[in-house]
Amino acid sequence: MFRIAICEDEKVVLDFESSLINEWAESATDGSPDGRRGIAIELDTYVSAENFLFESEDRPPYDVLIFDIQMKNINGMELAKTLRKRGCDSEIIFVTGVPDYAIEGYEVGAIRYILKPVKPEVLKSLLDKVYESRRKKADDYFVLGQGADLERIPFEKIVYIEARGHYVFMKCADFEREWKSSFSDVAKSLGKNDGAGDSNATGRFFCLRRGLLVNLSHVARITRTDCILDNGEVLPVARGVYKELNDAFIAYFTKN
């Protein structure tokens, strides 16, 4: 599901952009080998920055955010800065009637400014590029599903994953998650088994012991008994795993 949000305080513009996005989704290719047309999207619309911040808080992250800059109270640029501080990694497209925000746009990683009135071909072309980019990056995310909610967590933010009884605990750089699941299922989704001493195809995750996966990119130092992380935490290393861990650690950082 490709998730898009529009935040625009002019209803006419909001309705027009929504119709363009739906048209794009119906006609765009999803990149599948059989050439099937159409992309499944979820489109949410907001009439103000305040409305966005309140309503979107408990919703899964968006792939694309389309913000009007000249909104009352909190404008689109201020909204984008707030979201980036919270760790939001969505692609941002600004819509504006005044092309004077380029420098500020670089600060929040905006991919493009679209001048009003919005030209259909410009918006659709941008959505094509963003969709293709996000599709290629899909392998760089762990998808956490809880009920009807899906959360996409970048691998780079995951510090370690640990089995805790019938639950799985995930420590991330700036947040934590815990959910009821089989640890072996989580390990398999990362291309691993749930034993110790093996790394996945990308070499990013390593089993320190049964039920404990560490992200090598967050390892600061290793000893024969401990794995010291860049956040100061210390994880135990299973007996007999040190050499393989050391080799994986060197290989990962040599490659990256």
C-alpha positions as CSV (number, residue, x, y, z in Angstrom):
1,M,0.0,0.0,0.0
2,F,1.4,3.4,-1.1
3,R,0.4,6.0,1.5
4,I,-0.1,9.6,0.6
5,A,-1.2,12.6,2.6
6,I,-2.2,16.1,1.4
7,C,-2.3,19.1,3.8
8,E,-4.0,22.0,2.1
9,D,-6.4,24.7,3.5
10,E,-8.0,25.6,0.2
11,K,-10.8,23.0,-0.5
12,V,-10.8,23.6,-4.3
13,V,-7.0,22.9,-4.5
14,L,-7.3,20.0,-2.1
15,D,-10.1,18.3,-4.2
16,F,-8.1,18.9,-7.4
17,E,-4.9,17.4,-6.0
18,S,-6.9,14.4,-4.7
19,S,-8.4,13.8,-8.1
20,L,-5.0,13.9,-9.8
21,I,-3.5,11.5,-7.3
22,N,-6.4,9.0,-7.8
23,E,-6.0,9.3,-11.6
24,W,-2.3,8.7,-11.3
25,A,-2.9,5.6,-9.1
26,E,-5.4,4.1,-11.6
27,S,-3.1,4.5,-14.6
28,A,0.4,4.1,-13.1
29,T,2.3,0.8,-13.4
30,D,3.2,-1.1,-10.2
31,G,6.4,-2.5,-11.7
32,S,5.2,-6.1,-11.7
33,P,6.6,-8.4,-14.4
34,D,3.1,-9.0,-16.0
35,G,2.8,-5.2,-16.6
36,R,-0.3,-5.0,-14.4
37,R,-1.6,-1.4,-14.2
38,G,-2.7,0.4,-11.2
39,I,-1.2,1.1,-7.7
40,A,-3.0,0.5,-4.4
41,I,-2.9,3.7,-2.5
42,E,-4.3,5.1,0.7
43,L,-5.0,8.8,0.5
44,D,-5.6,11.0,3.5
45,T,-6.4,14.7,3.4
46,Y,-6.0,17.4,6.0
47,V,-7.2,21.0,6.0
48,S,-4.5,22.4,8.3
49,A,-1.2,21.6,9.9
50,E,-2.9,21.4,13.3
51,N,-5.4,18.9,11.8
52,F,-2.5,16.9,10.4
53,L,-0.6,16.7,13.7
54,F,-3.7,15.7,15.6
55,E,-5.2,13.2,13.2
56,S,-2.1,11.5,11.8
57,E,-0.3,10.8,15.1
58,D,-1.6,7.2,15.4
59,R,-1.6,6.4,11.7
60,P,1.1,4.4,9.9
61,P,3.8,6.5,8.3
62,Y,3.2,8.1,4.8
63,D,5.3,7.5,1.8
64,V,4.6,11.0,0.4
65,L,3.5,14.2,2.1
66,I,2.1,17.0,-0.1
67,F,2.0,20.3,1.8
68,D,0.8,23.7,0.9
69,I,3.3,26.2,2.3
70,Q,1.0,29.2,2.8
71,M,-1.3,27.8,5.4
72,K,-2.6,29.8,8.3
73,N,-1.1,29.5,11.8
74,I,1.4,26.7,11.2
75,N,2.5,26.8,7.6
76,G,3.7,23.8,5.5
77,M,7.4,24.5,6.0
78,E,7.0,24.6,9.8
79,L,5.0,21.4,9.7
80,A,7.7,19.7,7.7
81,K,10.4,20.8,10.2
82,T,8.3,19.5,13.1
83,L,7.9,16.1,11.4
84,R,11.6,15.8,10.6
85,K,12.5,16.4,14.2
86,R,10.2,13.5,15.1
87,G,12.1,11.2,12.7
88,C,9.7,11.3,9.8
89,D,11.4,10.0,6.6
90,S,8.4,10.6,4.2
91,E,9.1,12.2,0.9
92,I,7.9,15.8,0.9
93,I,6.5,17.8,-2.0
94,F,5.6,21.5,-1.4
95,V,2.9,23.3,-3.3
96,T,3.2,27.0,-3.2
97,G,2.2,30.2,-5.0
98,V,5.5,31.9,-4.0
99,P,8.8,30.3,-5.1
100,D,10.9,31.8,-2.3
101,Y,11.4,28.8,0.0
102,A,14.2,26.8,-1.8
103,I,16.8,27.2,0.9
104,E,14.5,26.2,3.7
105,G,13.3,23.3,1.6
106,Y,16.8,21.8,1.6
107,E,16.7,21.8,5.4
108,V,13.8,19.4,5.4
109,G,14.8,17.3,2.4
110,A,11.9,18.4,0.2
111,I,12.2,16.7,-3.2
112,R,10.4,19.4,-5.2
113,Y,8.3,22.6,-5.2
114,I,5.2,22.8,-7.4
115,L,3.9,26.2,-8.2
116,K,0.2,26.9,-8.2
117,P,-1.8,26.2,-10.2
118,V,-0.7,22.6,-10.1
119,K,-0.1,21.1,-13.5
120,P,-1.3,17.5,-13.7
121,E,1.7,16.2,-15.6
122,V,4.1,17.7,-13.1
123,L,2.5,16.1,-10.1
124,K,2.0,12.8,-11.8
125,S,5.6,12.7,-12.9
126,L,6.9,13.4,-9.4
127,L,4.7,10.6,-8.0
128,D,6.1,8.2,-10.6
129,K,9.6,9.0,-9.4
130,V,8.8,8.8,-5.7
131,Y,6.9,5.5,-6.1
132,E,9.8,3.9,-7.9
133,S,12.3,5.2,-5.4
134,R,10.3,3.9,-2.4
135,R,9.7,0.6,-4.1
136,K,13.4,0.1,-4.6
137,K,14.0,0.9,-0.9
138,A,11.3,-1.5,0.3
139,D,14.0,-4.1,1.2
140,D,15.6,-1.6,3.6
141,Y,12.6,-1.6,6.0
142,F,11.1,-4.0,8.6
143,V,7.4,-4.0,8.3
144,L,5.7,-4.4,11.7
145,G,2.1,-5.4,11.5
146,Q,-0.2,-5.1,14.5
147,G,-3.9,-5.7,13.8
148,A,-4.9,-3.5,10.9
149,D,-1.9,-1.1,11.5
150,L,1.3,-1.4,9.6
151,E,4.5,0.4,10.6
152,R,7.6,0.6,8.3
153,I,10.8,0.8,10.4
154,P,14.1,1.5,8.6
155,F,16.7,-1.2,9.3
156,E,19.2,1.5,10.1
157,K,17.2,2.6,13.1
158,I,17.0,-0.8,14.6
159,V,19.6,-1.4,17.3
160,Y,18.7,-4.9,18.4
161,I,15.8,-7.3,18.5
162,E,15.3,-9.7,21.5
163,A,12.9,-12.5,22.4
164,R,11.1,-11.9,25.6
165,G,8.8,-14.8,26.4
166,H,6.0,-14.8,23.9
167,Y,6.9,-11.2,22.9
168,V,9.5,-9.6,20.7
169,F,11.2,-6.4,21.9
170,M,12.8,-4.1,19.3
171,K,15.2,-1.4,20.5
172,C,15.5,1.4,18.0
173,A,17.7,4.5,17.9
174,D,14.9,6.8,19.2
175,F,12.0,4.6,20.1
176,E,11.1,1.1,21.3
177,R,8.5,-1.5,20.2
178,E,7.2,-4.7,21.8
179,W,4.6,-7.0,20.3
180,K,3.4,-10.6,20.6
181,S,5.1,-12.7,18.0
182,S,7.3,-15.7,17.4
183,F,10.9,-14.5,17.4
184,S,11.8,-17.1,14.7
185,D,9.2,-15.5,12.4
186,V,10.8,-12.1,12.9
187,A,14.3,-13.6,12.3
188,K,13.1,-15.3,9.1
189,S,11.7,-12.0,7.8
190,L,15.2,-10.6,8.2
191,G,16.7,-13.5,6.2
192,K,18.0,-15.3,9.3
193,N,17.3,-18.3,11.5
194,D,16.8,-17.8,15.3
195,G,20.1,-19.4,16.3
196,A,23.4,-17.8,17.1
197,G,26.4,-16.9,14.9
198,D,24.9,-16.3,11.5
199,S,24.3,-13.0,9.6
200,N,21.7,-12.3,7.0
201,A,22.3,-11.8,3.3
202,T,23.1,-8.1,3.6
203,G,25.4,-8.8,6.6
204,R,23.5,-6.2,8.7
205,F,22.1,-8.4,11.5
206,F,23.9,-10.9,13.6
207,C,22.7,-13.4,16.2
208,L,24.7,-12.9,19.4
209,R,22.8,-15.8,21.1
210,R,19.5,-17.5,20.6
211,G,16.8,-14.9,20.6
212,L,19.0,-11.9,20.2
213,L,19.8,-10.1,17.0
214,V,22.1,-7.1,16.8
215,N,22.4,-4.6,14.1
216,L,26.1,-4.4,13.3
217,S,25.9,-0.8,12.2
218,H,25.2,0.1,15.9
219,V,28.1,-2.0,17.3
220,A,30.9,0.1,18.7
221,R,33.2,-2.6,20.1
222,I,33.2,-6.3,20.7
223,T,35.0,-8.6,23.2
224,R,34.8,-12.3,23.7
225,T,31.9,-12.0,26.1
226,D,30.3,-8.6,25.3
227,C,29.0,-6.6,22.4
228,I,29.2,-2.8,23.2
229,L,26.7,-0.7,21.3
230,D,27.0,2.9,20.2
231,N,24.3,3.9,22.7
232,G,26.3,2.5,25.6
233,E,24.3,-0.7,26.1
234,V,26.2,-4.0,26.5
235,L,24.8,-7.2,25.0
236,P,26.1,-10.7,25.9
237,V,27.9,-12.8,23.3
238,A,27.3,-16.5,23.3
239,R,30.3,-18.8,23.9
240,G,32.0,-19.8,20.6
241,V,30.5,-17.0,18.6
242,Y,33.2,-14.3,19.1
243,K,35.3,-15.2,16.0
244,E,32.3,-15.3,13.6
245,L,31.0,-12.0,15.1
246,N,34.4,-10.4,14.7
247,D,34.6,-11.5,11.1
248,A,31.0,-10.3,10.4
249,F,31.8,-7.0,12.1
250,I,34.9,-6.4,10.0
251,A,33.2,-7.5,6.8
252,Y,30.2,-5.2,7.3
253,F,32.2,-2.1,7.9
254,T,34.6,-2.9,5.1
255,K,31.7,-3.2,2.8
256,N,29.9,-0.1,4.0
